[in-house]
Amino acid sequence: MIYDSIVIGGGVVGASIARYLSLYDISVALLEKNSDLCTGTSKANSGIAHAGYDPIPGTLKAKLNVRGNQLLRELAPQLGIDLKNNMAMVLSFNRDDELKMLYERGLKNGVSGMRIISHDEVLALEPNINSEVTAALLLTTSCIVCPFSLTYAMGENAEANGAKLLMEQEVIDIKKCDNYFIIKTKCDEFKALTVINAAGVFADKINDMVAPHTFDIKVKSGEYVLLDRSEGGLVNSTIFQLPTKEGKGVLVTPTYHNNILVGPDSVLRDDRNDNATYADGLEKVMESAKKSVSNINYRSIITSFAGLRASTASGDFIINEPVDGFFNAAGIDSPGLTSAPAIGEYISDIVSKHLGRKKKANPILNREAIARPSVLNRDERNALIQKDPRYGNIICRCEEISEGEIVEAIKRGGTTLDGVKRRVRAGMGRCQGGFCSVKVLELIARECGCRMEDVRKNEKGSEVIL
């Protein structure tokens, strides 16, 4: 079979591209080197739908950031994406002229709902902000979004529209033939009329397999600490400091699920797989955040993590066609999560025109999220449990996750501990899986018809029981 389009990379950008391509009369396959979607950059970031005040006007980042924010708010109810409009503030400490420059930049980028607010207004909205704040840029279109929810929603909707999502397919070679490409993976060979490179921190390596070398990916690590939900309410808005050349700086934000997230730093890494955390990095993150919110209770940290960002010398997204039919979506660092739907829309428009294909007459535009008994009212919860008693059997006590949710996560592709965790949060609470992991292992083994010894935490070689 020759696919019309093959997407390389199963992060939020690749999944979004596959989703938008699947709305056309285009046969689509997505190749992901790991065992699941959302296992690279997309699994470890700030989870912010940025308003769009920061990118340089006229860049792809500026255009796609603002459009992505709009699309996310439209898509959330359609695809069951965990998104909440919580607003954001960029704080100024006697640097109000820079705040005005950001405001003007936001206007040029087409950002709506911005205004500069005073010291008193800041503290009225967020009493825990450092009282030395002089002003803030209030961004009413900024949202918090669960990166896992977004990525899986895009992937599942792509599948519903006929796309194939193929895991453990690491691309090792690409050859251009007369009018199609041959894509070799470690275990298979595929053919496609067009190829879209959304390989994250390895995008330059994929590009160089078939196109001239024109860019290098520089990998930057960002470290975070996550606080228990008992600290929820410390801030309600996403709190930024004024950006620097390194990025938007250390933020303090609620997550969609009411934790408090602090980070990231920005450190160049030589190893493209180095997502470790380091004591000195975490210490700097925590110290820097005190400038915004001085009373953060770091005794409530439940975990720390680091994410890797793919940056380029240009500072802008690289979306181009260096070889006829081969398209790059590279250098997608911040605001990549926000921009992902817009990147999918943008590239699918280009690819569909290249192929001469039109949109499907009746694509599937909606997706039902996994039911969550913990957020239902009593009558709704009782009705769900009557229909399926497994939703009344709580497996993860910290996050109140039921057997029914875990079984549904497994059916949707979460066949590892981390795959279940990302889909329904079993193991994401205060005990970090200390109580529920064995029960989740049992459920995965039961539903997949395998031994518990064969169940992995994530990739091959990560079997939990030896």
NUTOR-870693 format. One record per residue (C-alpha): residue in three letters; z, x, y. Coordinates in steps of 0.02 Angstrom, whole numbers, padded with zeros to 5 digits, always signed. Each point is the difference from the previous one (the first is absolute). Example, Ala and Ser with C-alpha at 12.3 -4.5 7.8 and 13.67 -1.06 7.14 Angstrom:
ALA+00390+00615-00225
SER-00033+00069+00172
END
This chain:
MET+00000+00000+00000
ILE-00037+00057+00177
TYR+00129-00067+00123
ASP-00055-00042+00175
SER+00155+00088+00069
ILE+00136+00112-00068
VAL+00156+00030+00103
ILE+00096+00160-00036
GLY+00186-00018+00034
GLY+00123-00142-00033
GLY+00110+00008+00153
VAL+00007-00133+00134
VAL-00164+00060+00076
GLY-00095+00003-00165
ALA+00071-00168-00053
SER-00046-00076+00168
ILE-00177+00068-00011
ALA-00018-00070-00176
ARG+00067-00168+00058
TYR-00123-00017+00144
LEU-00146+00062-00104
SER+00043-00130-00133
LEU-00032-00138+00128
TYR-00184+00048-00007
ASP-00127-00013-00141
ILE+00045+00178-00046
SER+00063+00063-00168
VAL+00152+00109+00035
ALA+00107+00120-00100
LEU+00150+00094+00067
LEU+00049+00165-00083
GLU+00181+00057+00016
LYS+00060+00163-00076
ASN+00177-00062-00032
SER+00063-00142-00110
ASP+00018-00128+00140
LEU-00052-00043+00176
CYS+00111+00055+00145
THR+00063+00163-00075
GLY-00048+00125+00137
THR+00014-00008+00188
SER+00009-00190-00003
LYS+00164-00005-00095
ALA+00098+00103+00126
ASN-00021-00042+00184
SER+00086-00093+00140
GLY-00067-00172-00044
ILE-00046-00041+00179
ALA-00147-00103+00062
HIS-00021+00096+00162
ALA-00053-00092+00157
GLY-00127+00133+00050
TYR+00071+00080+00159
ASP-00004+00179-00067
PRO-00180+00045-00054
ILE-00116+00080+00127
PRO-00113-00136+00076
GLY-00177+00000-00068
THR+00047+00075-00169
LEU-00020-00084-00168
LYS+00189+00004-00014
ALA+00018-00104+00157
LYS-00131-00126-00052
LEU+00057-00019-00180
ASN+00186+00000+00040
VAL-00013-00150+00115
ARG-00120-00092-00115
GLY+00108+00042-00151
ASN+00155-00073+00083
GLN-00095-00162+00033
LEU-00066-00008-00179
LEU+00170+00032-00077
ARG+00076-00147+00090
GLU-00145-00110-00056
LEU+00001+00063-00180
ALA+00188-00007-00031
PRO+00010-00188-00035
GLN-00167+00000-00093
LEU+00042+00142-00119
GLY+00189-00014-00012
ILE+00031+00164+00092
ASP+00179+00040+00051
LEU-00017+00013+00189
LYS+00119-00044+00141
ASN-00034+00003+00187
ASN+00156+00090+00062
MET-00069+00087+00157
ALA+00023+00183+00045
MET+00068+00102+00143
VAL-00049+00174+00061
LEU+00154+00069+00086
SER+00002+00105+00157
PHE+00141+00113+00053
ASN-00048+00043+00181
ARG-00184+00019-00048
ASP-00058-00167+00067
ASP-00166+00070+00066
GLU-00050+00041-00180
LEU+00046-00177-00049
LYS-00118-00067+00132
MET-00138+00113-00067
LEU+00026-00074-00174
TYR-00008-00175+00073
GLU-00165+00040+00087
ARG-00068+00075-00161
GLY+00049-00156-00095
LEU-00093-00107+00127
LYS-00156+00107-00023
ASN+00014-00023-00188
GLY+00010-00189+00017
VAL+00183-00019-00049
SER+00076-00165+00056
GLY+00181-00050+00021
MET+00063+00162+00079
ARG+00121+00020+00142
ILE+00119+00131+00067
ILE+00180-00059-00002
SER+00154+00066+00088
HIS+00158+00083-00065
ASP+00093-00166+00005
GLU-00140-00094-00089
VAL-00006+00132-00138
LEU+00187-00014-00034
ALA-00006-00190+00007
LEU-00129+00001-00139
GLU+00072+00146-00099
PRO+00185+00033+00039
ASN+00009+00153-00114
ILE-00130+00100+00097
ASN+00064+00158+00085
SER+00069-00059+00167
GLU-00085+00145+00090
VAL-00169-00085-00021
THR-00086-00029+00167
ALA-00144-00113-00052
ALA-00108-00047-00149
LEU-00175-00058-00041
LEU+00019-00165-00093
LEU-00138-00035-00126
THR+00003-00180-00057
THR-00143+00014-00125
SER+00082+00139-00102
CYS+00053-00053-00175
ILE+00085+00067-00154
VAL-00098-00010-00162
CYS+00036+00048-00179
PRO-00131+00132-00048
PHE+00012-00045-00185
SER-00025-00184+00033
LEU-00151+00034+00109
THR-00083+00120-00123
TYR+00025-00112-00152
ALA-00056-00154+00095
MET-00163+00086+00046
GLY-00026+00064-00176
GLU+00037-00166-00085
ASN-00113-00095+00118
ALA-00138+00126-00031
GLU+00020-00029-00187
ALA-00003-00188+00024
ASN-00170+00023+00083
GLY-00068+00104-00143
ALA+00046+00180+00044
LYS+00056+00116-00139
LEU+00157+00103+00031
LEU-00002+00148-00119
MET+00155+00108-00015
GLU+00020+00179-00064
GLN-00177+00043+00054
GLU+00014+00164+00094
VAL-00169+00046+00074
ILE-00054+00178-00041
ASP-00184-00001+00050
ILE-00129-00102+00095
LYS-00188+00024-00010
LYS-00133-00083+00106
CYS-00154-00056-00096
ASP-00155-00084+00070
ASN+00080-00162+00054
TYR+00172+00002-00079
PHE+00152+00109-00030
ILE+00078+00061-00162
ILE+00189+00007+00014
LYS+00089+00098-00136
THR+00185-00023-00033
LYS+00112+00090-00123
CYS-00037-00132-00131
ASP-00156-00099+00051
GLU-00163-00001+00095
PHE-00055-00132+00125
LYS-00157-00038+00099
ALA-00008-00081+00171
LEU-00124-00031+00139
THR+00133+00039+00130
VAL+00165+00096-00002
ILE+00145-00020+00120
ASN+00123+00144+00011
ALA+00176-00062+00035
ALA+00090+00140-00091
GLY+00138+00032+00126
VAL+00063+00179+00003
PHE-00141+00049-00118
ALA-00141-00080+00100
ASP-00074+00167+00054
LYS-00009+00056-00182
ILE-00093-00160-00048
ASN-00117+00019+00150
ASP-00043+00179-00049
MET-00057-00055-00174
VAL-00154-00081+00073
ALA-00010+00033+00188
PRO+00005+00152+00115
HIS+00174+00063+00043
THR+00035-00066+00174
PHE+00188-00031+00005
ASP+00164+00058-00074
ILE+00150-00107-00040
LYS+00164+00067+00065
VAL+00146-00077-00093
LYS+00154-00048+00100
SER+00161-00054-00083
GLY+00111-00132+00078
GLU+00179-00017-00063
TYR+00104-00159+00010
VAL+00172-00066-00041
LEU+00026-00181-00053
LEU+00162-00092+00034
ASP+00076-00140-00101
ARG-00032-00180+00051
SER+00182-00010+00054
GLU-00060+00092+00157
GLY-00132-00133+00036
GLY+00015-00063+00177
LEU+00035+00173+00074
VAL-00167-00026+00088
ASN-00120-00145-00015
SER-00149+00080+00086
THR-00088+00161-00050
ILE+00069+00135+00114
PHE-00112+00145+00050
GLN+00027+00148+00113
LEU-00141+00058+00114
PRO-00137+00079-00107
THR-00036+00186-00005
LYS-00151+00100-00061
GLU+00077-00011-00174
GLY-00009-00190-00002
LYS+00106-00151+00040
GLY+00159+00093-00043
VAL+00155-00057-00092
LEU+00023-00188-00002
VAL+00140-00116-00048
THR-00061-00164-00072
PRO+00049-00143-00111
THR-00108-00019-00153
TYR-00072-00166-00055
HIS+00141-00012-00128
ASN+00138+00035+00128
ASN+00039+00182-00036
ILE+00003+00125+00144
LEU-00129+00140-00008
VAL+00017+00162+00100
GLY-00138+00131+00015
PRO-00120+00086-00014
ASP-00014+00182+00050
SER-00169+00087-00007
VAL-00016+00163-00098
LEU-00160+00085-00058
ARG-00004+00027-00189
ASP-00111+00118-00098
ASP+00027-00096-00161
ARG-00091-00167+00006
ASN+00121-00071-00128
ASP+00160+00056+00086
ASN+00089-00163+00036
ALA+00173+00075-00021
THR+00138-00023+00127
TYR+00094+00149+00073
ALA+00178+00005+00067
ASP-00049+00079+00166
GLY-00141-00126+00027
LEU+00111-00150-00034
GLU+00135+00070+00113
LYS-00124+00016+00143
VAL-00062-00178-00028
MET+00176-00070+00004
GLU+00048+00101+00153
SER-00158-00049+00094
ALA+00027-00185-00035
LYS+00170+00007+00086
LYS-00091+00015+00166
SER-00062-00178-00027
VAL+00147-00078-00092
SER+00161+00100+00005
ASN+00104-00102-00123
ILE-00107+00011-00158
ASN+00113-00002-00152
TYR-00076+00136-00108
ARG+00133-00028-00132
SER-00104-00151-00050
ILE-00153+00102-00050
ILE-00060-00058-00171
THR-00151+00114-00017
SER-00114+00122+00089
PHE-00185+00032-00024
ALA-00151+00086+00075
GLY-00178-00058+00025
LEU-00157+00105+00023
ARG-00124-00032+00140
ALA-00181+00059+00004
SER-00039+00072+00172
THR-00156+00083+00068
ALA-00037+00113+00148
SER-00090-00140+00093
GLY+00156-00108+00004
ASP-00107-00152-00036
PHE-00048-00094-00158
ILE-00157+00069-00083
ILE-00110-00146-00049
ASN-00178+00060-00026
GLU-00148+00013-00119
PRO-00033+00187-00025
VAL-00118-00035-00146
ASP-00107-00156-00017
GLY+00109-00128-00090
PHE+00159+00106+00001
PHE+00131-00057+00125
ASN+00162+00084+00054
ALA+00161-00086+00050
ALA+00096+00162+00027
GLY+00138+00067+00109
ILE+00086-00168-00005
ASP+00171+00046+00067
SER+00104-00111+00115
PRO-00042-00139+00041
GLY-00089-00008-00168
LEU+00106-00137-00077
THR-00031-00114+00148
SER-00184+00046+00007
ALA-00034-00020-00187
PRO-00066-00180+00007
ALA-00109+00044+00149
ILE-00065+00154-00090
GLY-00043-00111-00148
GLU-00089-00124+00113
TYR-00091+00139+00095
ILE-00061+00096-00152
SER-00049-00156-00098
ASP-00110-00053+00145
ILE-00088+00170-00001
VAL-00017+00007-00190
SER-00062-00180-00016
LYS-00137+00036+00128
HIS-00044+00160-00093
LEU-00019-00099-00162
GLY-00079-00151+00084
ARG+00132-00119-00069
LYS+00076-00155+00077
LYS+00172-00078-00014
LYS+00037-00110-00149
ALA-00015-00186+00029
ASN+00175-00038-00063
PRO+00109+00155-00015
ILE+00183-00018-00046
LEU+00096+00029+00161
ASN+00176-00042-00057
ARG+00125+00079-00119
GLU+00165-00067-00063
ALA+00143+00123+00012
ILE+00129+00019-00138
ALA+00132-00137+00016
ARG+00170+00058+00065
PRO+00147-00111-00045
SER+00116+00095+00119
VAL-00093-00061+00155
LEU-00020-00181-00056
ASN+00118-00141+00045
ARG+00107-00073-00139
ASP-00117-00143-00044
GLU-00153+00114-00005
ARG+00094+00128-00105
ASN+00060-00130-00124
ALA-00176-00071-00017
LEU-00069+00174-00035
ILE+00134+00037-00130
GLN-00029-00168-00085
LYS-00183+00043-00013
ASP+00035+00177-00063
PRO+00182+00043-00045
ARG-00038+00186+00012
TYR+00011-00017+00189
GLY+00184-00042-00023
ASN+00040+00160-00096
ILE+00047+00133+00129
ILE-00044+00177-00057
CYS+00020+00100+00162
ARG+00164-00050+00080
CYS-00019+00101+00160
GLU-00163-00084+00049
GLU+00025-00162-00101
ILE-00160+00023-00099
SER-00027-00113-00150
GLU-00080+00024-00169
GLY-00138-00118+00053
GLU-00047+00109+00148
ILE-00001+00158-00106
VAL-00108-00080-00135
GLU-00124-00056+00132
ALA-00002+00175+00075
ILE-00041+00071-00172
LYS-00142-00125-00022
ARG-00070+00057+00168
GLY-00007+00182-00052
GLY+00177+00064+00024
THR+00019+00082-00170
THR+00113+00142+00058
LEU+00174-00004+00075
ASP-00069+00048+00169
GLY-00142-00125-00015
VAL+00126-00141-00025
LYS+00110+00068+00139
ARG-00141+00002+00127
ARG-00055-00177-00043
VAL+00167-00091-00007
ARG+00133+00126+00057
ALA+00097+00011-00164
GLY+00089+00167+00020
MET-00020+00013+00189
GLY+00176-00053+00046
ARG+00164+00089+00025
CYS+00017+00065-00178
GLN-00183+00058-00005
GLY-00027-00068-00175
GLY+00164+00062-00073
PHE+00040-00171-00075
CYS-00169-00081-00029
SER-00117+00140-00056
VAL+00038-00019-00186
LYS-00027-00188+00009
VAL-00165+00026+00092
LEU-00052+00127-00133
GLU+00035-00130-00134
LEU-00104-00131+00089
ILE-00148+00118+00025
ALA+00005+00049-00184
ARG+00011-00181-00054
GLU-00140-00062+00112
CYS-00115+00148-00035
GLY+00034+00003-00187
CYS+00053+00182-00001
ARG+00156+00101-00039
MET+00128+00032+00136
GLU-00031+00185-00029
ASP-00180-00026+00060
VAL+00048-00079+00167
ARG-00019+00119+00146
LYS+00081+00014+00170
ASN-00172+00030+00077
GLU-00134+00121-00061
LYS-00034+00078-00170
GLY+00143+00111-00052
SER+00132-00103+00090
GLU+00062-00095-00153
VAL+00179-00053+00034
ILE+00067+00003-00178
LEU-00027+00162-00095
END
